[in-house]
């Protein structure tokens, strides 16, 4: 009987140890002075458009626009991705990409004019659409989204001298999302 008790306790200890040994993968802070988008090589601002993915080997890739992250993923299909993170449009909190709700509309200004923003809560995405315009996408729908850059918006912003494309369109009043 003691032998069975010992084996049971040993198994329980191994299970507990294995569960505790699993490391939590979390996004890292954005370093505006040094971080460059892994896809377009533009500076990445610490704002609601920044995204990142972490490979199973621990390497982190930072992006200035969710569209850049998806372009990178399509060009690097053999990479083993451990985790993906997007930012909530309002709070700028990191959200696991498969738990976010997305809004797409050609009029939404994003750094590289892919026109997709993310929200932690679906109700916030719906509220955004009710005040502006757009279409809600969940994570699965986002996988099939046509990632086309809004060239007209890019050209207009370049002519206007905007390099980070963070215009005032679709910004909450009272919240200054500009880069200083």
C-alpha positions in Angstrom: 0.0 0.0 0.0 2.9 2.4 0.8 4.3 1.7 -2.6 1.0 2.6 -4.4 0.8 5.8 -2.3 4.4 6.7 -3.2 3.8 6.1 -6.9 0.6 8.2 -6.7 2.4 11.1 -5.0 5.3 10.9 -7.5 2.9 11.1 -10.4 1.0 14.0 -8.8 4.3 15.9 -8.2 5.4 15.3 -11.9 2.1 16.6 -13.2 2.3 19.7 -11.0 5.9 20.3 -11.9 5.1 20.0 -15.6 2.2 22.4 -15.4 4.3 25.0 -13.5 7.1 24.6 -16.0 5.1 26.0 -18.9 6.3 29.4 -19.7 3.8 32.2 -20.3 4.4 34.0 -23.6 3.8 37.7 -23.5 4.5 40.7 -25.7 7.4 42.9 -25.1 7.4 46.6 -24.8 7.9 48.7 -28.0 11.2 50.6 -28.2 10.3 53.6 -30.4 14.0 54.6 -30.8 15.1 51.2 -32.1 12.1 49.0 -33.3 11.6 48.7 -37.0 8.7 46.9 -38.7 9.9 43.4 -39.7 8.0 43.8 -43.0 8.3 47.4 -44.2 11.3 48.5 -42.1 9.5 51.7 -40.9 9.8 52.9 -37.3 7.3 51.2 -35.0 5.5 53.6 -32.7 4.1 52.6 -29.3 0.5 53.1 -30.4 -2.7 51.2 -31.1 -1.5 50.0 -34.5 1.6 48.1 -33.3 1.5 44.3 -33.5 4.0 41.5 -32.7 4.5 37.8 -33.1 6.7 35.5 -31.1 8.2 32.4 -32.7 8.5 29.1 -30.7 12.3 29.7 -30.6 11.6 32.9 -28.7 12.4 35.4 -31.5 10.0 38.4 -31.5 9.0 40.3 -34.6 7.4 43.8 -34.3 5.2 45.4 -36.9 3.8 48.9 -37.4 0.5 47.8 -38.9 -1.5 44.5 -38.7 -1.3 44.3 -42.5 2.5 44.2 -42.3 2.2 41.3 -39.8 -0.1 39.4 -42.2 2.2 40.1 -45.2 5.2 38.8 -43.2 3.2 35.6 -42.2 2.3 34.9 -45.8 5.9 35.2 -46.9 7.2 33.2 -43.9 4.8 30.3 -43.8 7.4 27.8 -42.5 8.0 29.8 -39.3 6.6 28.2 -36.1 4.6 31.0 -34.4 4.1 30.6 -30.7 1.9 33.7 -30.1 0.5 36.8 -31.9 -0.5 40.1 -30.3 -2.4 43.1 -31.5 -3.4 46.3 -29.6 -6.8 47.4 -28.5 -7.6 50.5 -30.6 -8.7 52.6 -27.6 -6.6 51.4 -24.6 -3.5 50.2 -26.5 -3.4 47.1 -24.3 -2.0 44.0 -25.8 -4.5 41.4 -26.8 -3.9 37.9 -28.1 -4.8 38.2 -31.8 -7.3 35.2 -31.8 -9.2 36.9 -29.0 -9.6 40.3 -30.6 -12.4 41.7 -32.8 -11.4 43.6 -35.9 -12.8 46.4 -38.0 -12.0 47.0 -41.6 -12.9 50.1 -43.7 -11.0 51.8 -46.4 -11.3 55.1 -44.6 -9.6 53.9 -41.5 -6.1 55.4 -41.4 -3.4 53.0 -40.3 0.4 53.4 -40.6 0.7 51.4 -43.8 -2.9 51.9 -45.0 -4.1 48.4 -44.6 -7.2 49.9 -42.9 -7.8 47.3 -40.2 -7.9 48.0 -36.4 -8.4 45.7 -33.4 -10.5 45.8 -30.3 -10.3 43.7 -27.2 -14.2 43.7 -26.9 -16.6 43.2 -29.7 -18.9 45.9 -28.2 -16.2 48.5 -28.6 -15.8 47.5 -32.3 -19.6 47.8 -32.8 -19.6 51.2 -31.1 -16.7 52.3 -33.4 -18.7 51.2 -36.5 -21.9 53.0 -35.2 -20.0 56.3 -35.0 -17.9 55.8 -38.2 -18.2 52.9 -40.7 -16.7 49.6 -41.3 -17.1 45.8 -41.2 -16.5 43.6 -38.2 -14.2 40.7 -38.7 -13.4 37.9 -36.2 -10.0 36.2 -36.1 -11.0 33.4 -38.5 -12.4 35.9 -41.0 -9.2 37.9 -40.7 -7.2 34.9 -42.0 -9.1 35.2 -45.3 -9.0 39.0 -45.5 -7.5 40.4 -48.7 -4.5 42.3 -47.4 -4.3 45.1 -49.9 -2.6 48.4 -49.1 -4.9 51.4 -49.8 -2.5 53.0 -52.3 -4.6 56.1 -52.7 -4.4 56.8 -48.9 -0.6 56.0 -48.9 0.0 58.5 -51.8 -2.1 61.2 -50.2 -0.3 60.8 -46.9 3.1 60.9 -48.6 2.0 64.1 -50.5 0.8 65.6 -47.2 4.1 64.8 -45.6 2.8 62.2 -43.2 5.3 59.5 -42.7 3.6 57.5 -40.0 0.1 57.9 -41.5 -1.5 58.6 -38.1 -4.0 61.2 -39.3 -6.9 62.5 -37.4 -9.5 60.4 -39.3 -11.4 58.1 -36.9 -9.7 59.3 -33.8 -11.6 59.9 -30.6 -12.0 63.5 -29.6 -9.9 64.3 -26.6 -7.5 61.5 -27.3 -4.3 62.7 -29.0 -2.9 59.7 -30.8 -0.2 61.7 -32.7 3.4 61.1 -32.3 5.6 63.8 -30.8 
